[in-house]
Structures are given as structure tokens and as C-alpha cells.
Amino acid sequence: MCRHLGWLGKPVSVASLVLEPPNGLLVQSYSPRRQKHGLMNADGWGVGFFDGPIPRRWRSAAPLWGDASFASVAPMLRSGSIVAAVRSASVGMPIEATASAPFTDGHWLLSHNGLVDRAVLPLSAKAESTCDSALLAALIFDRGLDALGDTVVEVAAADPNARLNILAANSSRLLATTWGDTLSALRCDDGVVLASEPYDDNPDWQEIPDRHLISVIGRDIELIPLKGS
Ligand code: GLN
């Protein structure tokens, strides 16, 4: 499954989160350490960041390691709210830039690490792609991010095999769920990182337990259990 990462804090470069760490998303694209499903994440990548209240994105359907232009420009992309992902497409899903996270509704950036049966999701003209994650993102945007936990529990009830690790940010808040896959948090002096897996061996990384909602505002991390059946 995919790997994703979010940052909320002082402005930092996209390169410092994605490319420079010894086990950052770049390395996770070909050699993830905690991936339970799939071997590598070569089916695309995306970075999104807030420029004031405006979400901006750069997405691709190619492997992250092959993109020389991104490597050149990423040190100049700086923001205090960033969502990035590398993708391992689920079987049957299209491989196209619009299927790479992060998705947006113009206010939030959102990534999905997991799998959900598209039959349990409503068709939406607002979905950016026909892949499961884009349909799920459209549903979550439609319900509102304040209902993220309820929406995840509801989708999981409709598809008990679903894996629903969501990561979403606006310019002042980071939200995530754990439902079937890994997520870790790191509190730094300048902000908070949430990531599918630690990007280095810093002992301060904390594993988030499964079936939780994580809300980050400033440097405060709130952990709320999600009740599923
Ligand atoms: N199911 C989603 C896709 O195909 C997410 C895949 C993943 O988490 N690896 O893109």
C-alpha cells in the first residue's frame, strides 16, 4: 500500500521531509520498511502544500526516484502544512496522475493508504479519478472533515475488509486515521510529522495504535479511539 506523510508547523522545504531523510518517501518508494501490503511504491507520487489558504499540488504517475525536476525544485517549495505520498496502485485501479494523492476539494489535501471496495462508495462527479481513493476522498470531502472518524467507521461497516488510513491537512490542522495500516508521529521543535513509517531512526517516533483518529493543532496531538464493529 501507499506511504504518506504530513507536516504541520513552521515552514520547511518539501525536500527536507520527502527527499533528504534516510528513510523518507523517496527511499520508501523503492524500499519501505514497514509496508504490510505491496513491495514498493512505484505507481506515482504527489506532494501538496498550503500557500496561505490555497492548496497547491504536484502529482505524477511515474516513480518518484526518476523525477529529476522534482529533486531540483523541491528544496524551494516551503510550507507550514504539507501532505505527500508515494503510490502502490491496488489491483484494477488506474495508474494516472489524477489517481495519485493528495486529492483536494480546494480547502483540504487528503491521502488514502489502503483499499476499499468501490461498490460501497457513492459515485461522485467530483472524484478526480475512478480509483477507490479518489472516490473515498470525494465522500470524505462531501461529509466534511469534522466527520472524518464517523465516515471511516461507516465505510468500514459497509466493507469489513477495507483498510482506511487517511491523512488530511488544511493550513492549520492535520488529521489522520489508522484503520488497518501503520502510522507514526514525531513531535519536533518546529512542528509535528505524521507518517506511514518513521523516516529515520529517531527514538522519539511514536506508533499510533490501530483504529484511531489523530488530530494535530499546533503541537498538540489528540488521539481518539474509533469504534468499529
Ligand atoms: N487503493 C489505493 C490506490 O490504488 C491506495 C493504494 C495504497 O494504499 N497502496 O491507489
Residues whose N, C-alpha, C, O or C-beta is under 5 A from the ligand:
A	BS01	LIG	M1 C2 S88 A89 S90 M93 A99 H112 N113 G114 L115 C131 D132 S133
